[in-house]
Amino acid sequence: MEYRKLGNLDVSAIGLGTLRTFDVIDDEDVAVRSRIVDNCLDNDINLIDTAAWYGNAEEVLGKITEGRRDRFYLATKVRTEGREAGEAQIASSFELLKTDYIDLFQVHNMIDWQTHLPTLQRIKEEGRIGMVGVSAMVPEAYPTIMGLMREGQVDAVQIPYNVINRAVEDELLPLAEELGTGVLVMEPLQKGRYVTELKLQPDLTPLRDYGINTWAQALLAWVISDARVSAAIPTTSRPERIEENAQAANAAGLPQAFRDYIGREAERCL
């Protein structure tokens, strides 16, 4: 596993997202998520991202990381409006995650960021948060995010980036590199659709020398071969996917010619 800087942390280039996949209640489903986390440890993945908005995800994650919290870096998000509601939701995240320290706390999709950033920065000064960040789904938010980056108000940003959606390449990623801002990549597989909705099967033959044996690995390798990315955080509900995803880190230094090849195969097959 390759590790990269996210602020002062050394995080695995492949992390774990929990959108939808960790919003479960049934004991059997929780046990499957526990095996996913077990497999993260077995494959040297040390970063897990979640959010208050992800249903039961924080509570499930808190249960299955209890007793091994020190083996992971945890990131979560606040998404509500108003100072009191924000403070209550932030406090709930600490409680549900069963921790007194959260490595990265983000404002989810820039919802009421003007209110929540000062709250998170205050809690960071108190020593209960390691870093403060923001996430955004749409390019319209990027100018505001870049302004916050330039002002030093955020330590990390979370944005969608994949072989098709490349809107962050022109300005945001170069600025992150210039400022040393951490970059978490959501939707590296476009919620899995770039794997499950193929019209043709991609030809992986030229990529096998880099240890790429599945199309999902190719897509992940494409993302993390951009050195400006701190980590990609794909989601999964299947424990066996963790090893497959982790192996993509072996191709993290994929030459540009092969990234271009993956791009052409994506256009041909999607």
C-alpha positions as CSV (number, residue, x, y, z in Angstrom):
1,M,0.0,0.0,0.0
2,E,1.2,3.5,-0.8
3,Y,0.8,6.2,1.8
4,R,0.4,9.9,1.1
5,K,0.2,13.1,3.0
6,L,-3.2,14.3,4.1
7,G,-2.1,17.3,6.3
8,N,0.3,15.7,8.7
9,L,-1.1,12.3,8.4
10,D,0.2,9.4,6.3
11,V,-3.0,7.9,4.8
12,S,-3.4,5.0,2.5
13,A,-3.9,6.0,-1.2
14,I,-7.0,3.8,-1.2
15,G,-9.4,4.5,1.7
16,L,-13.0,3.4,2.4
17,G,-16.1,5.4,1.8
18,T,-19.4,4.5,3.6
19,L,-22.1,6.3,1.6
20,R,-25.2,4.0,1.5
21,T,-23.1,0.9,2.1
22,F,-22.9,1.3,5.9
23,D,-26.4,2.5,6.4
24,V,-27.6,-0.8,7.8
25,I,-29.4,-2.0,10.9
26,D,-29.6,-5.8,10.8
27,D,-27.0,-7.6,12.8
28,E,-26.0,-9.7,9.8
29,D,-25.4,-6.7,7.7
30,V,-23.4,-5.0,10.5
31,A,-21.3,-8.2,10.7
32,V,-20.5,-7.9,7.0
33,R,-19.4,-4.3,7.5
34,S,-17.2,-5.5,10.3
35,R,-15.5,-7.9,7.9
36,I,-15.0,-5.1,5.5
37,V,-13.2,-3.2,8.2
38,D,-11.2,-6.3,9.1
39,N,-10.1,-6.6,5.5
40,C,-9.1,-2.9,5.5
41,L,-6.7,-3.7,8.3
42,D,-5.4,-6.8,6.5
43,N,-4.7,-4.7,3.4
44,D,-3.2,-1.7,5.2
45,I,-6.1,0.7,4.5
46,N,-6.1,3.2,7.3
47,L,-8.6,5.9,6.2
48,I,-12.4,5.7,6.5
49,D,-14.8,8.5,5.5
50,T,-18.4,8.8,6.7
51,A,-21.0,11.5,7.4
52,A,-23.9,12.3,9.7
53,W,-26.0,12.4,6.5
54,Y,-25.2,8.7,5.7
55,G,-28.1,7.3,7.8
56,N,-26.7,4.7,10.4
57,A,-23.2,4.8,9.0
58,E,-21.5,6.7,11.9
59,E,-23.2,4.4,14.5
60,V,-22.2,1.2,12.6
61,L,-18.7,2.5,12.1
62,G,-18.4,3.4,15.8
63,K,-19.5,-0.1,16.8
64,I,-17.1,-2.0,14.6
65,T,-14.1,0.2,15.1
66,E,-14.5,0.2,18.9
67,G,-11.3,-1.2,20.5
68,R,-9.3,-0.5,17.4
69,R,-10.0,3.2,16.8
70,D,-6.2,3.9,16.9
71,R,-5.7,1.9,13.8
72,F,-7.7,4.2,11.6
73,Y,-8.0,7.8,10.6
74,L,-11.6,8.8,10.7
75,A,-13.2,11.5,8.6
76,T,-16.8,12.7,8.9
77,K,-19.1,15.6,7.9
78,V,-21.7,18.0,9.3
79,R,-24.7,18.7,7.1
80,T,-27.4,20.9,8.5
81,E,-28.3,24.5,8.8
82,G,-27.8,26.8,11.8
83,R,-25.2,27.0,14.5
84,E,-27.1,25.1,17.2
85,A,-28.2,22.4,14.9
86,G,-24.6,22.1,13.6
87,E,-23.1,21.9,17.1
88,A,-25.6,19.2,18.0
89,Q,-24.9,17.2,14.9
90,I,-21.1,17.5,15.4
91,A,-21.5,16.4,19.1
92,S,-23.6,13.4,17.9
93,S,-20.8,12.4,15.5
94,F,-18.3,12.1,18.3
95,E,-20.8,10.1,20.3
96,L,-21.9,7.7,17.5
97,L,-18.3,7.2,16.4
98,K,-17.4,6.4,20.0
99,T,-14.3,8.7,19.9
100,D,-13.1,11.9,21.5
101,Y,-11.0,12.8,18.5
102,I,-11.8,13.0,14.8
103,D,-9.0,13.3,12.3
104,L,-10.9,15.3,9.6
105,F,-14.2,17.0,10.1
106,Q,-15.8,18.4,6.9
107,V,-18.7,20.6,5.9
108,H,-20.8,18.4,3.8
109,N,-21.6,19.7,0.3
110,M,-20.8,23.3,1.6
111,I,-24.2,23.3,3.4
112,D,-24.1,26.5,5.6
113,W,-20.3,26.5,5.5
114,Q,-20.2,30.1,6.8
115,T,-21.7,28.9,10.1
116,H,-20.0,25.5,10.5
117,L,-16.4,26.3,9.5
118,P,-15.9,28.7,12.6
119,T,-17.4,25.9,14.8
120,L,-15.1,23.3,13.4
121,Q,-12.1,25.6,13.6
122,R,-12.9,26.3,17.3
123,I,-13.1,22.6,18.0
124,K,-9.9,22.1,16.2
125,E,-8.2,24.7,18.4
126,E,-9.6,22.7,21.4
127,G,-7.6,19.7,20.1
128,R,-10.6,17.5,19.3
129,I,-10.4,17.7,15.5
130,G,-7.2,17.2,13.6
131,M,-8.2,18.9,10.3
132,V,-11.1,20.9,8.9
133,G,-12.3,20.4,5.4
134,V,-15.2,20.9,2.9
135,S,-16.8,18.6,0.4
136,A,-18.7,19.5,-2.8
137,M,-20.3,17.6,-5.6
138,V,-20.7,20.3,-8.3
139,P,-18.2,22.5,-10.1
140,E,-20.2,25.6,-9.2
141,A,-18.9,25.3,-5.7
142,Y,-15.2,25.1,-6.7
143,P,-14.5,28.9,-6.9
144,T,-15.8,29.3,-3.3
145,I,-13.7,26.2,-2.2
146,M,-10.6,27.6,-3.8
147,G,-11.2,30.9,-2.0
148,L,-11.3,29.0,1.3
149,M,-8.1,27.2,0.3
150,R,-6.3,30.4,-0.5
151,E,-7.4,31.9,2.9
152,G,-6.1,28.9,4.8
153,Q,-9.5,28.1,6.2
154,V,-9.5,24.4,5.1
155,D,-6.9,21.7,5.4
156,A,-8.5,19.3,3.0
157,V,-11.2,19.1,0.3
158,Q,-13.3,16.2,-0.9
159,I,-14.4,16.3,-4.5
160,P,-15.6,13.9,-7.3
161,Y,-12.9,12.9,-9.7
162,N,-12.7,10.0,-12.1
163,V,-11.8,9.1,-15.7
164,I,-14.9,10.8,-17.0
165,N,-15.6,13.6,-14.5
166,R,-12.4,15.7,-14.7
167,A,-13.7,19.2,-13.8
168,V,-11.1,19.6,-10.9
169,E,-8.1,19.2,-13.2
170,D,-7.9,22.7,-14.6
171,E,-7.8,24.8,-11.4
172,L,-8.6,23.0,-8.1
173,L,-6.0,20.3,-8.2
174,P,-3.2,22.6,-9.3
175,L,-4.1,25.0,-6.4
176,A,-4.2,22.1,-4.0
177,E,-0.7,21.1,-5.1
178,E,0.5,24.7,-4.7
179,L,-0.9,25.1,-1.2
180,G,-0.4,21.6,0.1
181,T,-4.2,21.1,0.6
182,G,-5.3,17.5,1.1
183,V,-7.5,16.0,-1.6
184,L,-10.0,13.1,-1.0
185,V,-11.6,11.7,-4.1
186,M,-15.2,10.6,-3.9
187,E,-16.9,8.6,-6.7
188,P,-13.8,7.2,-8.3
189,L,-16.1,4.6,-9.9
190,Q,-19.1,6.9,-10.2
191,K,-21.0,5.1,-7.5
192,G,-20.0,1.8,-9.1
193,R,-21.8,2.6,-12.4
194,Y,-18.5,2.7,-14.4
195,V,-18.1,-0.9,-13.5
196,T,-21.7,-2.2,-13.6
197,E,-23.0,-0.3,-16.6
198,L,-20.4,-1.2,-19.2
199,K,-21.7,-1.7,-22.7
200,L,-18.4,-3.4,-23.8
201,Q,-15.7,-5.1,-21.8
202,P,-12.5,-3.1,-21.5
203,D,-9.3,-4.6,-22.8
204,L,-6.9,-4.8,-19.7
205,T,-4.1,-6.6,-21.6
206,P,-1.7,-3.5,-21.7
207,L,-2.3,-2.9,-17.9
208,R,-1.6,-6.4,-16.5
209,D,2.2,-5.7,-16.1
210,Y,1.1,-3.0,-13.6
211,G,-0.9,-5.6,-11.6
212,I,-4.2,-4.4,-12.9
213,N,-6.6,-7.4,-13.4
214,T,-10.0,-5.8,-13.1
215,W,-11.6,-2.7,-14.6
216,A,-12.3,-1.3,-11.1
217,Q,-8.6,-1.5,-10.4
218,A,-7.9,0.3,-13.6
219,L,-10.3,3.1,-12.7
220,L,-8.9,3.4,-9.2
221,A,-5.3,3.4,-10.5
222,W,-6.2,6.1,-12.9
223,V,-7.3,8.4,-10.0
224,I,-4.5,7.8,-7.6
225,S,-1.8,8.0,-10.3
226,D,-2.5,11.7,-10.1
227,A,0.0,12.6,-7.4
228,R,-2.1,15.6,-6.3
229,V,-4.7,13.1,-4.9
230,S,-4.2,12.2,-1.2
231,A,-6.6,9.2,-1.3
232,A,-9.5,7.8,-3.2
233,I,-12.4,6.5,-1.1
234,P,-14.5,3.9,-3.0
235,T,-17.5,2.4,-1.2
236,T,-18.4,-1.3,-1.1
237,S,-20.8,-3.7,0.6
238,R,-18.7,-6.7,-0.2
239,P,-15.7,-7.6,2.0
240,E,-13.8,-9.3,-0.9
241,R,-13.7,-6.0,-2.8
242,I,-11.3,-4.5,-0.3
243,E,-8.4,-6.6,-1.4
244,E,-9.2,-5.9,-5.0
245,N,-9.3,-2.1,-4.3
246,A,-6.2,-2.2,-2.3
247,Q,-4.2,-3.9,-5.0
248,A,-4.9,-0.9,-7.3
249,A,-2.4,1.1,-5.1
250,N,0.3,-1.1,-6.6
251,A,-0.3,0.8,-9.9
252,A,-0.3,4.3,-8.2
253,G,2.5,5.4,-10.4
254,L,0.8,4.5,-13.7
255,P,2.5,6.4,-16.6
256,Q,0.4,9.0,-18.4
257,A,0.3,6.9,-21.5
258,F,-1.6,4.2,-19.6
259,R,-3.9,6.7,-17.9
260,D,-4.7,7.9,-21.4
261,Y,-5.3,4.3,-22.5
262,I,-7.8,3.8,-19.6
263,G,-9.5,7.0,-20.6
264,R,-10.0,5.8,-24.2
265,E,-11.3,2.4,-23.0
266,A,-13.7,4.2,-20.7
267,E,-15.1,6.2,-23.6
268,R,-15.3,3.1,-25.8
269,C,-17.0,0.9,-23.2
270,L,-19.3,3.2,-21.3
